[in-house]
């Protein structure tokens, strides 16, 4: 019964996070921080059934291609699995999500993280462009990237029926696709490089929401 109750709560919370903006999501989690743990227990239970986890793919790619003096920012980090894997390897990782969970996770709205312009060598969004104003988070990620820095995005394919339109939005933030991997049946993986020093964040306010990822009610 407890598992069924938590499953129902997870499905409700998941739907909320996909259908509200980042500010409302932050307020929800700050008012009821226990929901953060509940959500990520449910998330981990879902991830067990996946043929591959995007975080593992991103980790392997970073180890293979990114110098260990790099500063990496994980936006919407969840339980900070990436930081837990990378920090022992010598990387500097800042991990942000809606509730602070020391030692790795700092609380912030992804549209407004406490970092200066151009401080990150890499910004990661692994299944975290959830809110209706996802573009503000992407623009914030572009802001904190140095010129020439890399953004990695992993997202559920079904959320992006118009991939060309999605990429065009990212290009409007001064990013250019350097790798597009659609080979996985569930997930899209994009690697982009920041071309310009300036990011016009106002454009992101008008990006259309991505399709929500809603689990069926049982």
Secondary structure, 3 states (H helix, E strand, C coil): CHHHHHHHHHHHHHHHHHHCCHHHHHHHHHHCCHHHHHHHHHHHHHHCCCCCCHHHHHHHHHHHHCCCCCEEEEECCCCCHHHHHHHHHCCEEEEEECCCECCCEEECECCECCCCCCCEEEEEEECCCCCCCHHHHHHHHHHHEEEEEEEEEEEEHHHCCCHHHHHHHHHCCCEEEEEEECCCCCEEEEEEEECCCCCCHHHHHHCCCCCCCCCCCC
